[in-house]
Amino acid sequence: MLNSLYDFLNSNYMVGRLWLYEVVAVLVVTVFCVVIVPRMVARLQVAAKSTEAVWDDALFDALVKPAIWMSWLLGVSFAVNTIVIHVVPDSVVPVGLLARILGVFILVWFVNGFVSRIETSVINGRYNADSIDKSTALALGKLLRISIIISACLITLQLFDYSITGLLAFGGIGGVVIGFASKDLLANFFGGLMIFLDRPFAVGDWVRSPDQNIEGVVEHVGWRLTRIRTFDKRPLYVPNSTFTHISVENPSRMSHRRIYETIGVRYDDSHAVAAIVADVKKMLEHHDEIDINNTLIVNFNSFGPSSLDFFIYCLTKTVDWTKYHEVKQDVLLRILKIIDNHGAECAFPTSTIHLADSNSPLNIDSLVHEGAD
């Protein structure tokens, strides 16, 4: 039986078809690669998990499926091309062109997956660099994906023997025309780009503008619009170009919150003002929530219409809005207690009427004359 098989393989029929051996060998190698490649990548994934870097995890995670499909593509395209050449030599089936187009598609699939996984890792906090935040990651991810798709389209056109030089030249002229026609759209685009680069605010920040009635929490920064949720829970959509010519305040990045209040005591308690001011200052200096390393001022300030006014100026350690009001309430209640301990009272608007002596003559005629005037 073995001799018969040997004679068959060495017969003129099989010698003329040695390309079949090549096809079978390539398919066997392809199957072997399809089986081995995922296992190799899986081991690399395990090794990458032990490192703190993000790029290697993203690289091997994105590589698994594209590597399998690229193995199939290389093996099957070589086999099909070999069969077509020997069986249908005059065929016009563009096997090589189709293989190259599919290769570009698989490459785009891999690179896009790599970028998406890096973006997800940054957003989820696995990236330790303080210079990259969620908004920047989203912006760079979008920009890279757009660049990848445009590059893939240009490469595909070139594979079809289209000259992209003329297309690029036309794009330059067309860009000028489109620029004039859509200047507002481009202004919003570059406004969004400046937001991503300068980062005056990020998603989740509380922002407000003294120039316009804009205040709320940033929910989304897009290429054309920024969505802000106002404190009455209404969405506010602001074109990105607006932020290029207005001032934006970001209270979320404040280091402290300020307590600045004026307190008035009665003129009858003038003898206790100095002691009250001293005790209030001492209280603030020993308050756990007041930062004594920053400006702290307590001084008698002015003679009011109905009160002797002193003011307090200090900064809290907390920046949380709710806790700040709790600290401020505690400070004001302590001030009231200090005033009360000194036997004084807070002033309220009063008016004093000084009546003339009852024995002094009253000229009724002059009063009537002045009233007539």
Secondary structure, DSSP 4 states (H G I P E B T S, - for coil): -HHHHHHHHTSHHHHTTTHHHHHHHHHHHHHHHHHHHHHHHHHHHHHHHTSS-SHHHHHHHHHHHHHHHHHHHHHHHHHHHHHHHHH-TT----HHHHHHHHHHHHHHHHHHHHHHHHHHHHHTT----TT--HHHHHHHHHHHHHHHHHHHHHHHHHHTT--HHHHHHHHHHHHHHHHHHTHHHHHHHHHHHHHHHH-S--TT-EEEETTTTEEEEEEEE-SSEEEEE-TTS-EEEEEGGGGGSS--B-GGG-S-EEEEEEEEE-GGGGGGHHHHHHHHHHHHHT-TTB-TTS--EEEEEEE-SSSEEEEEEEEES---HHHHHHHHHHHHHHHHHHHHHTT--B-------PPPPTTS---HHHHHHHHH-
